[in-house]
Amino acid sequence: MRRALLVLLGAIVPLAFTGVAHAAPECPDPAWTETPTGTDAQLRGLSAVDSRTAWVSGSKGTILRTTDRGRTWKPVAPAGTEALDFRDIEAFDADHAVALSIGPGDASRIYRTDDGGKSWRLSFQNSDPAAFYDCVAFFDHRRGLAMSDPVDGKFRLQSTSDGGRTWKPVPAEGMVPALDGEFGFAASGQCVTTVGPRDAWIATGGGARARVLHSGDGGTTWEAADTPLPSGASAGVFSVTFRDPRHGVAIGGDYAAPNAPGPAVALSADKGRTWRTPPEAPVGYRSGLAWLGNTVIAVGPGGSDLSPDGGRHWKSFDTGSLDSVDCARGACWSSGAKGRAARLGGV
């Protein structure tokens, strides 16, 4: 059933008191600036480089790149991959990127380009019919992890130390046992995240509890923590992101019941060891998260939300459908259904 389901701003700082009353500076409301891509593919993979450059990927073998603030998007996918679904892409700059396609067996693949998508090299192709790779993330330009749903009772990982040019399996001994039915959601390329040289987190659902797994040694050993988010065949944690090694936000819900009540957000201040529900949360299911300073941005099919205080309070600012959001060097981009891609303004 899991296969069918998936293949289906800085904090506001008050002016210093000087004895004279000052009016708070007015900031424009955030808004997405649409950047037409010329495709109707569902773009769940996204990697922001800066305000000019971003990469998106998705269904129908689609990979696009812009280097002019989204005025134009150039198709740059590997030849002969039209049947693949590129659910995650990780770009290092305008020329170097790694793209992950999902699916059972050999549909799970990783490609790398060093020339802006003019050419690609297949660096990993899954040979285990029981594995299903969902997400990939990098600690730096060389070291990264790719995650598969559990095989033989544990999540499976591949690691790279050369920027995704080669991959090797991570020994299963350090991985915690998976719950019955537990898996990761390939919904936004954000079921794995990293901060710094050693810390990584995995978001899960599908089982009796929605969990976040944490590794403090680059992916060798892992611990699991329960979150208050709902879990089930179509519910759990869809995205997890950390501002620094201690402070993180997890978001999700139930994509089969996107407006169902219940906590959709959880916060951690201890590296993901414990999670709590904030005073406010976006209404309904959300699939993507990103930090912009102390501000958190969340997106999903039901709209976009912003929290200026690290996830404690939220404000909706867009009602359109989006799947993923990513911020880098002060710039935020988003992507989603029907080829939608946008750049954020007003924060």
Summary of the structure (lengths in Angstrom):
residues: 347
radius of gyration: 19.0
end to end distance: 40.8
largest distance: 69.9
contacts: 1302
relative contact order: 0.15
helix: 4%
strand: 41%
